[in-house]
Amino acid sequence: MQQNEVFMRHELVPPAPTNRLTWAELPFLNAPVSRTAPLEWPEGPTTVRVLVPELPPLQRRVIVEVDSAHMHPRLREGDWLHCQAIPREAWPYMPAGIYVLETREQFLIRRVIDNDLGRHQLLRLHADNPQVERESTVSQTHLDNVWQVLEIVSGTVR
């Protein structure tokens, strides 16, 4: 393992929870499950003010609204997720976890269970909801953006 790989892996693991919270204006993505055009903000992104742990860097974080039942019961439609953008060069080192993936055709909120981007350019994904197609794969060539889900910042009582 090279030294830069260690740094990138460390960057992907969320820091330990902190008691320090801060109000932040973060871009808000109402990410529809299917779409016909790439994500665009013609007049700049809509932002929302949320209370989040004080973790750097704020500029790579967004709030994503859940728009499907694929991750039910863990995540429900309407939940707001605090997410951290993952740089493209770090994708092969992403650990297992829940991610928002933007492909050419759709937004996916799924659990990454096998990251084989380094060898075969594939991610194996899992939907927690047993009533939907549970397992799928996505090729690195189809990925546009990836965000790691850090926490639910708004949602209904379960």
Summary of the structure (lengths in Angstrom):
residues: 158
radius of gyration: 15.5
end to end distance: 42.4
largest distance: 44.6
contacts: 427
relative contact order: 0.21
helix: 14%
strand: 44%
